[in-house]
Amino acid sequence: MAGIGFAINKVVREKRLTSKPRAFAYASIVTVAPLLLGELVLLTVFILSNLAKVTITDRNLIVAIITYGLLGSLLINGFVSLVISRYLSDKIYSRDIRHVLTSYWGSQFFTLAIGGSLYGVFLLFSHLGWLYGILAWLLFCELLLSWNVINYLTIIKDYWGIFRAFLVTIVTTLVMSVIFLFIHLPVVIASLAGIIFGYASFFILATNLLYQQFPNKLDYHHMFDFLNGFDDYWELAVIGLCTQLGLLGHIVVIWFSQIGQQVRGFFYIAPYYDLTVFIASLTMLATTVCFIVSMEVDFFNTYRKYYLSFTNGATLQEIKKAERDMTDSLRKGLGRTVWVQLMVTLLAISVGTTILNALPLGFNTTMNGYFRILCVAYAVYGMANVVTLSTIYFGNLSGSYRASIAFALTSILATVASLYTNSLFYGFGFLVATMLYFVMAWLNLEKISSNLTYQILGRQPLIYREKDGVFHHLASFLNQKMLALTRKGNYEK
């Protein structure tokens, strides 16, 4: 979440009666809405398929194509999102927003080139069929564009505009799907085409919001400058990728279990497990929203004061006091976040199952068991995630880097091990992985906070040298090529 902390700080500093509610609303829209968007689109298609009396085979195919697109695009976005967020945060902090839109288009080209190519190769060998394959590829590419534009939306304060974009996406998906069904297109094609139109509307509206906020002139010589961050902060790319692998890996493993079903070719689903995962994952959003508002506002003020004490000539006693104030604020914020998550999880387990059983979702005893396990797992992950983000504040990425790798490996391997047990225990592998992730993240935070002055001063190089790696050369090459192409185009005109 690139600059959401800066945006929320501006809202809170207004010191109006509505400042705090607006901060929570903004954080909720930016963080909760993307996940809700994907799930509401799935729910819309599910309702439409029921109204259209779609066969179970066609419905499973629709769900499988959407799920594969969501998971694949989130995995690619996980690799680039933290690096892009760091790039944007640095630009906002230095008050240099000239190249924000330029980097936006560069990052879109980059993610599409990588993700579109990889997913295209997968679809070629998936035996899905050429027409379904084209629709699946278009949906995947639009999801990639959407996740990346959300990375940039976090640095603007137009939360009503963002909310309208999400709302229009749902309405467009519904309306276009109905129109395509009305003209008697096959149900699978009509549903997928409706979703593609829906996400296309979101991409257009979200991009328009960015154009309203930032200078519109594109400087092609800086279009791929953000790639330098993959050399400078390569640990962030690994953390983002491994975190998504840990979050999504257990779902893929369960597809090949005894409760999984082959839909067509390489496309599998596990309806009982997939549905409970999507619903249970919503419970961790309380932690994210609470962390962003509480930590990014209260903690950031003490964090900024502590760092400024080194440059403003503060005495050792003043530095120590600023350090104590900062760590106290951090612990209070984390404690508050944990309590919020605990309450949400208890409510979900106690009341949520009753509500879900009353809804026409087909919940049964097995799904109720999965839901309870996964609610706890996502609660633990939510807490581990905010602890990890807290350690990243101090610039020491090595501990978070190792914890994310352990999380990804444990999530996949422990879930594979659970396949040899009773199917009622599915989900415990993911729970074990989240618990390990939380313990490693917490120990890393304790290690950093117990010796903070050394972490800030002693670990820094005496002479800073910019890393000159593969991505620096790639950025320079692509910038020159893009500049040459635009000059050639202008010359021909």
C-alpha positions as CSV (number, residue, x, y, z in Angstrom):
1,M,0.0,0.0,0.0
2,A,2.3,2.6,-1.4
3,G,1.3,6.0,-0.1
4,I,-1.9,5.3,1.9
5,G,-0.1,6.3,5.1
6,F,0.7,9.7,3.7
7,A,-2.9,10.1,2.4
8,I,-4.5,9.1,5.7
9,N,-2.1,11.4,7.6
10,K,-3.4,14.3,5.5
11,V,-7.0,13.4,6.3
12,V,-6.3,13.0,10.1
13,R,-4.3,16.3,10.3
14,E,-7.4,18.2,9.2
15,K,-8.6,17.6,12.8
16,R,-12.3,17.7,11.8
17,L,-15.0,15.7,13.5
18,T,-15.2,13.5,10.4
19,S,-11.5,13.0,10.0
20,K,-11.2,9.6,11.8
21,P,-14.3,8.1,10.1
22,R,-13.0,9.3,6.7
23,A,-9.6,7.7,7.4
24,F,-11.3,4.4,8.3
25,A,-13.5,4.7,5.2
26,Y,-10.6,5.4,2.9
27,A,-8.5,2.6,4.4
28,S,-11.4,0.2,4.1
29,I,-12.2,1.1,0.5
30,V,-8.6,0.8,-0.7
31,T,-7.7,-2.4,1.2
32,V,-11.0,-4.3,1.5
33,A,-12.6,-3.4,-1.8
34,P,-10.1,-5.1,-4.1
35,L,-10.7,-8.5,-2.5
36,L,-14.4,-7.8,-2.1
37,L,-14.5,-6.9,-5.8
38,G,-13.2,-10.3,-6.9
39,E,-15.6,-12.1,-4.6
40,L,-18.6,-10.0,-5.5
41,V,-17.9,-10.7,-9.2
42,L,-17.8,-14.4,-8.4
43,L,-21.0,-14.1,-6.4
44,T,-22.7,-12.1,-9.3
45,V,-21.8,-14.9,-11.7
46,F,-23.0,-17.5,-9.3
47,I,-26.4,-15.8,-8.9
48,L,-26.7,-15.3,-12.7
49,S,-25.9,-18.9,-13.3
50,N,-28.6,-20.1,-10.9
51,L,-31.2,-17.8,-12.5
52,A,-30.2,-19.0,-15.9
53,K,-30.4,-22.6,-14.7
54,V,-26.8,-23.3,-15.8
55,T,-25.6,-26.9,-15.7
56,I,-23.2,-27.8,-12.9
57,T,-20.5,-28.5,-15.5
58,D,-20.7,-25.0,-17.1
59,R,-20.9,-23.3,-13.7
60,N,-17.7,-25.1,-12.5
61,L,-16.0,-24.1,-15.7
62,I,-16.9,-20.4,-15.2
63,V,-15.7,-20.6,-11.5
64,A,-12.5,-22.4,-12.5
65,I,-11.5,-19.9,-15.2
66,I,-12.2,-16.9,-12.8
67,T,-10.4,-18.5,-9.9
68,Y,-7.3,-19.4,-12.0
69,G,-7.3,-15.8,-13.3
70,L,-7.6,-14.3,-9.8
71,L,-4.9,-16.5,-8.3
72,G,-2.4,-16.2,-11.2
73,S,-2.8,-12.4,-11.4
74,L,-2.4,-12.1,-7.6
75,L,0.8,-14.1,-7.7
76,I,2.4,-11.9,-10.4
77,N,1.2,-8.8,-8.6
78,G,2.7,-10.0,-5.4
79,F,6.1,-10.1,-7.1
80,V,6.0,-6.4,-8.2
81,S,3.6,-4.7,-5.8
82,L,5.9,-4.1,-2.8
83,V,8.7,-2.8,-5.1
84,I,6.3,-0.5,-6.8
85,S,5.0,0.6,-3.5
86,R,8.5,1.4,-2.3
87,Y,9.2,3.4,-5.5
88,L,6.0,5.4,-5.1
89,S,6.6,6.0,-1.4
90,D,10.0,7.4,-2.1
91,K,8.6,9.7,-4.8
92,I,5.9,11.0,-2.5
93,Y,8.3,11.5,0.4
94,S,10.7,13.5,-1.8
95,R,7.7,15.4,-3.3
96,D,8.6,14.4,-6.8
97,I,5.5,13.2,-8.6
98,R,6.5,14.1,-12.1
99,H,7.0,10.6,-13.2
100,V,4.2,8.8,-11.4
101,L,2.0,8.4,-14.4
102,T,5.0,7.5,-16.5
103,S,6.0,4.7,-14.1
104,Y,2.3,3.6,-14.0
105,W,2.3,2.8,-17.7
106,G,5.8,1.3,-17.5
107,S,4.7,-1.0,-14.7
108,Q,1.6,-2.0,-16.6
109,F,3.6,-2.9,-19.7
110,F,6.1,-4.8,-17.5
111,T,3.5,-6.9,-15.6
112,L,1.6,-7.6,-18.8
113,A,4.7,-8.8,-20.6
114,I,5.6,-11.2,-17.8
115,G,2.2,-12.3,-16.7
116,G,0.5,-12.4,-20.1
117,S,3.4,-14.5,-21.6
118,L,3.4,-17.0,-18.7
119,Y,-0.3,-17.4,-18.5
120,G,-0.6,-17.6,-22.3
121,V,1.9,-20.5,-22.4
122,F,-0.1,-22.2,-19.7
123,L,-3.4,-21.8,-21.6
124,L,-1.8,-23.2,-24.8
125,F,-1.2,-26.5,-23.1
126,S,-4.3,-26.5,-20.8
127,H,-6.7,-28.1,-23.3
128,L,-9.3,-25.5,-22.4
129,G,-10.3,-24.7,-26.0
130,W,-9.3,-21.8,-28.1
131,L,-12.3,-19.6,-27.5
132,Y,-12.4,-20.2,-23.7
133,G,-8.6,-19.8,-23.8
134,I,-8.8,-16.3,-25.3
135,L,-11.5,-15.2,-22.9
136,A,-9.4,-16.6,-19.9
137,W,-6.3,-14.8,-21.1
138,L,-8.2,-11.5,-21.6
139,L,-9.6,-11.8,-18.1
140,F,-6.2,-12.6,-16.6
141,C,-4.6,-9.6,-18.3
142,E,-7.4,-7.3,-17.1
143,L,-7.0,-8.6,-13.6
144,L,-3.3,-7.8,-13.8
145,L,-4.0,-4.3,-14.9
146,S,-6.6,-3.9,-12.1
147,W,-4.3,-5.0,-9.3
148,N,-1.5,-2.8,-10.5
149,V,-3.7,0.3,-10.8
150,I,-4.9,-0.4,-7.2
151,N,-1.2,-0.1,-6.2
152,Y,-1.3,3.5,-7.6
153,L,-4.8,4.3,-6.2
154,T,-3.4,4.1,-2.7
155,I,-1.6,7.4,-3.1
156,I,-4.7,9.5,-3.9
157,K,-7.5,10.6,-1.5
158,D,-10.5,10.4,-3.9
159,Y,-12.0,7.4,-2.1
160,W,-15.5,8.2,-3.4
161,G,-14.1,8.0,-6.9
162,I,-12.5,4.7,-6.1
163,F,-15.7,3.4,-4.6
164,R,-17.7,4.4,-7.7
165,A,-15.2,2.6,-9.9
166,F,-15.7,-0.6,-7.8
167,L,-19.5,-0.2,-7.9
168,V,-19.5,0.4,-11.7
169,T,-17.5,-2.8,-12.2
170,I,-20.2,-4.9,-10.4
171,V,-23.0,-3.2,-12.3
172,T,-21.3,-3.5,-15.7
173,T,-20.5,-7.1,-15.1
174,L,-24.2,-7.8,-14.2
175,V,-25.7,-5.8,-17.0
176,M,-23.3,-7.0,-19.8
177,S,-23.7,-10.7,-18.7
178,V,-27.5,-10.3,-18.8
179,I,-27.3,-8.7,-22.3
180,F,-25.1,-11.5,-23.6
181,L,-27.4,-14.1,-22.2
182,F,-30.4,-12.2,-23.7
183,I,-28.9,-12.5,-27.2
184,H,-28.5,-16.2,-26.6
185,L,-24.7,-16.4,-26.3
186,P,-23.6,-19.6,-24.5
187,V,-23.7,-19.2,-20.7
188,V,-19.9,-19.6,-20.2
189,I,-19.0,-17.1,-22.9
190,A,-21.7,-14.6,-21.8
191,S,-20.5,-14.7,-18.1
192,L,-16.8,-14.4,-18.9
193,A,-17.4,-11.6,-21.5
194,G,-19.5,-9.7,-18.9
195,I,-16.7,-9.9,-16.3
196,I,-14.2,-8.8,-18.9
197,F,-16.3,-5.7,-19.7
198,G,-16.7,-5.1,-15.9
199,Y,-13.0,-5.1,-15.2
200,A,-12.3,-3.0,-18.4
201,S,-14.6,-0.3,-16.9
202,F,-12.8,-0.4,-13.6
203,F,-9.4,-0.1,-15.4
204,I,-10.6,2.9,-17.4
205,L,-12.2,4.7,-14.5
206,A,-9.3,4.1,-12.1
207,T,-6.8,5.3,-14.7
208,N,-8.9,8.4,-15.2
209,L,-8.6,9.1,-11.5
210,L,-4.8,8.9,-11.7
211,Y,-4.9,11.4,-14.6
212,Q,-6.9,13.8,-12.5
213,Q,-4.4,13.7,-9.7
214,F,-0.9,13.7,-11.4
215,P,0.9,15.6,-14.2
216,N,-0.3,14.1,-17.5
217,K,2.9,14.6,-19.5
218,L,4.7,11.3,-20.0
219,D,8.5,11.3,-19.9
220,Y,9.4,8.1,-21.7
221,H,13.0,8.3,-20.7
222,H,11.9,7.4,-17.1
223,M,9.1,5.0,-17.9
224,F,10.9,1.9,-16.5
225,D,12.8,3.6,-13.6
226,F,10.8,1.6,-11.1
227,L,12.7,-1.5,-12.2
228,N,15.8,-0.2,-10.4
229,G,14.0,-1.1,-7.2
230,F,14.2,-4.8,-8.0
231,D,18.0,-4.5,-7.6
232,D,17.9,-2.2,-4.7
233,Y,15.1,-3.9,-2.8
234,W,15.0,-7.4,-4.2
235,E,14.0,-8.8,-0.8
236,L,10.7,-6.9,-1.2
237,A,10.0,-8.8,-4.4
238,V,10.7,-12.1,-2.8
239,I,8.6,-11.2,0.3
240,G,5.7,-10.3,-1.9
241,L,6.0,-13.4,-4.1
242,C,6.4,-15.8,-1.2
243,T,3.6,-14.3,0.7
244,Q,1.2,-14.9,-2.2
245,L,2.6,-18.4,-2.6
246,G,1.8,-19.1,1.0
247,L,-1.6,-17.6,0.7
248,L,-2.6,-19.4,-2.5
249,G,-0.4,-22.5,-2.5
250,H,-2.7,-24.5,-0.2
251,I,-5.7,-23.8,-2.4
252,V,-3.9,-25.3,-5.5
253,V,-2.8,-28.4,-3.5
254,I,-6.3,-29.1,-2.3
255,W,-7.5,-29.1,-5.9
256,F,-5.6,-32.3,-6.4
257,S,-7.0,-33.9,-3.3
258,Q,-9.9,-36.3,-2.9
259,I,-12.3,-33.4,-2.7
260,G,-10.9,-31.8,-5.9
261,Q,-12.6,-32.0,-9.3
262,Q,-11.1,-31.8,-12.8
263,V,-13.2,-29.4,-14.8
264,R,-11.4,-29.4,-18.1
265,G,-7.8,-30.1,-19.0
266,F,-5.5,-28.5,-16.4
267,F,-8.4,-26.7,-14.7
268,Y,-9.3,-28.0,-11.3
269,I,-11.5,-26.8,-8.4
270,A,-12.4,-28.0,-4.9
271,P,-15.9,-26.3,-4.5
272,Y,-16.3,-27.0,-0.7
273,Y,-12.8,-25.7,0.1
274,D,-12.6,-22.8,-2.4
275,L,-15.8,-21.2,-1.2
276,T,-14.8,-21.4,2.5
277,V,-11.4,-19.9,1.7
278,F,-12.9,-16.9,-0.1
279,I,-15.3,-16.2,2.8
280,A,-12.9,-16.9,5.6
281,S,-10.2,-14.7,4.0
282,L,-12.5,-11.7,4.5
283,T,-12.1,-11.9,8.3
284,M,-8.4,-10.9,8.1
285,L,-9.3,-7.6,6.5
286,A,-10.2,-6.1,10.0
287,T,-6.6,-6.4,10.9
288,T,-5.4,-4.7,7.8
289,V,-7.8,-1.7,8.1
290,C,-7.0,-1.3,11.9
291,F,-3.3,-1.5,11.2
292,I,-3.3,1.0,8.4
293,V,-5.3,3.6,10.4
294,S,-3.7,3.1,13.8
295,M,-0.2,2.4,12.8
296,E,0.2,4.6,9.8
297,V,-1.1,7.6,11.8
298,D,-0.1,7.2,15.5
299,F,3.0,5.1,15.0
300,F,4.2,7.1,12.0
301,N,4.3,10.4,14.1
302,T,6.6,8.8,16.7
303,Y,8.6,7.0,14.0
304,R,9.2,10.3,12.2
305,K,10.2,12.1,15.4
306,Y,12.7,9.3,16.3
307,Y,14.4,9.5,12.9
308,L,14.5,13.3,12.9
309,S,16.2,13.2,16.3
310,F,19.4,11.9,14.6
311,T,19.5,14.8,12.1
312,N,18.3,17.6,14.4
313,G,21.1,17.4,16.9
314,A,19.2,15.7,19.7
315,T,21.0,14.5,22.8
316,L,21.4,10.8,23.6
317,Q,18.7,11.1,26.3
318,E,16.3,12.7,23.9
319,I,17.1,10.0,21.3
320,K,16.4,7.2,23.9
321,K,13.1,8.9,24.9
322,A,12.0,9.1,21.3
323,E,12.9,5.5,20.8
324,R,10.8,4.4,23.9
325,D,7.9,6.5,22.7
326,M,8.1,4.9,19.3
327,T,8.3,1.3,20.5
328,D,5.5,1.9,23.0
329,S,3.3,3.3,20.2
330,L,4.2,0.2,18.1
331,R,3.3,-2.2,20.8
332,K,0.0,-0.4,21.7
333,G,-1.0,-0.4,18.0
334,L,-0.2,-4.0,17.5
335,G,-2.1,-4.9,20.7
336,R,-5.1,-3.0,19.6
337,T,-5.0,-4.7,16.2
338,V,-4.7,-8.2,17.7
339,W,-7.8,-7.5,19.9
340,V,-9.8,-6.3,16.9
341,Q,-8.8,-9.4,14.9
342,L,-9.6,-11.7,17.9
343,M,-13.1,-10.2,18.2
344,V,-13.8,-10.5,14.5
345,T,-12.6,-14.1,14.4
346,L,-14.7,-15.1,17.4
347,L,-17.8,-13.5,15.8
348,A,-17.1,-15.2,12.5
349,I,-16.8,-18.6,14.1
350,S,-19.8,-18.3,16.5
351,V,-22.3,-16.2,14.4
352,G,-20.8,-16.5,10.9
353,T,-21.5,-20.2,10.6
354,T,-25.1,-19.7,11.5
355,I,-25.5,-17.0,8.9
356,L,-23.7,-19.0,6.2
357,N,-25.9,-22.1,6.8
358,A,-29.0,-19.9,6.4
359,L,-27.8,-18.6,3.0
360,P,-28.3,-20.5,-0.2
361,L,-24.6,-21.4,-0.6
362,G,-24.9,-25.1,0.1
363,F,-22.9,-25.0,3.4
364,N,-22.7,-28.4,5.1
365,T,-21.0,-29.8,8.2
366,T,-17.7,-30.4,6.4
367,M,-17.6,-26.8,5.1
368,N,-18.4,-25.5,8.6
369,G,-15.3,-27.3,9.8
370,Y,-13.1,-25.9,7.1
371,F,-14.5,-22.4,7.8
372,R,-13.5,-22.5,11.5
373,I,-10.0,-23.8,10.7
374,L,-9.5,-21.2,8.0
375,C,-10.9,-18.3,10.1
376,V,-8.2,-19.0,12.7
377,A,-5.6,-19.4,10.0
378,Y,-6.4,-16.1,8.3
379,A,-6.5,-14.4,11.7
380,V,-3.0,-15.6,12.5
381,Y,-1.8,-14.6,9.0
382,G,-3.3,-11.1,9.4
383,M,-1.4,-10.6,12.6
384,A,1.8,-12.0,11.1
385,N,1.4,-9.7,8.2
386,V,1.1,-6.5,10.3
387,V,4.1,-7.6,12.4
388,T,6.1,-8.1,9.1
389,L,5.1,-4.7,7.8
390,S,6.2,-3.2,11.1
391,T,9.7,-4.7,10.8
392,I,9.9,-3.4,7.2
393,Y,9.5,0.1,8.6
394,F,13.0,-0.2,10.1
395,G,14.6,-1.2,6.8
396,N,15.8,-4.6,7.9
397,L,14.3,-6.9,5.3
398,S,16.4,-10.0,5.9
399,G,14.3,-11.4,8.7
400,S,11.0,-10.8,6.8
401,Y,12.6,-12.3,3.7
402,R,13.4,-15.5,5.5
403,A,10.0,-15.7,7.3
404,S,8.1,-15.3,4.0
405,I,10.1,-18.1,2.3
406,A,9.4,-20.4,5.4
407,F,5.7,-19.4,5.1
408,A,5.5,-20.3,1.5
409,L,7.3,-23.7,1.8
410,T,5.4,-24.7,4.9
411,S,2.0,-23.8,3.5
412,I,2.6,-26.0,0.5
413,L,4.4,-28.9,2.1
414,A,2.2,-29.1,5.2
415,T,-0.9,-29.0,3.0
416,V,0.6,-31.8,0.9
417,A,1.2,-33.8,4.1
418,S,-2.5,-33.2,5.1
419,L,-3.6,-35.0,1.9
420,Y,-2.6,-38.3,3.6
421,T,-5.0,-37.6,6.5
422,N,-8.8,-37.4,6.7
423,S,-10.2,-34.8,4.4
424,L,-11.8,-33.1,7.5
425,F,-8.3,-31.9,8.5
426,Y,-7.7,-30.0,5.2
427,G,-6.8,-26.4,6.2
428,F,-4.6,-27.4,9.1
429,G,-1.5,-27.3,6.9
430,F,-2.2,-23.6,6.1
431,L,-2.9,-23.0,9.8
432,V,0.5,-24.5,10.8
433,A,2.2,-22.3,8.2
434,T,0.6,-19.1,9.4
435,M,1.6,-19.9,13.0
436,L,5.2,-20.4,12.0
437,Y,5.1,-17.2,10.0
438,F,3.8,-15.3,13.0
439,V,6.4,-16.7,15.4
440,M,9.3,-15.9,13.0
441,A,7.9,-12.4,12.3
442,W,7.5,-11.6,16.0
443,L,10.9,-12.9,16.9
444,N,12.4,-10.7,14.1
445,L,10.5,-7.7,15.4
446,E,11.7,-8.4,19.0
447,K,15.3,-8.7,17.7
448,I,15.1,-5.4,15.9
449,S,13.4,-3.4,18.6
450,S,15.7,-4.6,21.3
451,N,18.7,-3.2,19.5
452,L,17.2,-0.4,17.5
453,T,20.0,2.1,17.5
454,Y,22.4,-0.4,15.9
455,Q,19.7,-1.4,13.4
456,I,19.3,2.2,12.4
457,L,23.0,3.3,12.4
458,G,25.3,0.3,12.7
459,R,23.9,-1.7,9.8
460,Q,24.0,1.2,7.3
461,P,27.0,1.4,4.9
462,L,29.5,4.1,5.4
463,I,29.5,4.9,1.7
464,Y,26.2,4.4,-0.2
465,R,26.6,2.8,-3.6
466,E,23.7,2.3,-5.9
467,K,23.4,-1.3,-7.0
468,D,24.1,-1.8,-10.7
469,G,22.4,-5.1,-11.4
470,V,20.4,-6.8,-14.1
471,F,17.3,-4.7,-13.5
472,H,19.2,-1.4,-13.7
473,H,20.5,-2.4,-17.1
474,L,17.0,-3.6,-18.1
475,A,15.5,-0.3,-17.1
476,S,18.1,1.7,-19.0
477,F,17.7,-0.5,-22.1
478,L,13.8,-0.2,-22.0
479,N,13.9,3.5,-21.4
480,Q,16.2,4.1,-24.3
481,K,14.1,1.8,-26.6
482,M,10.8,3.6,-25.5
483,L,12.4,7.0,-26.1
484,A,13.6,5.9,-29.5
485,L,10.2,4.6,-30.5
486,T,8.4,7.8,-29.5
487,R,10.9,10.0,-31.3
488,K,10.6,7.8,-34.4
489,G,6.8,8.1,-34.2
490,N,7.0,11.9,-33.8
491,Y,9.4,12.1,-36.7
492,E,7.1,10.1,-39.0
493,K,4.2,12.3,-38.1
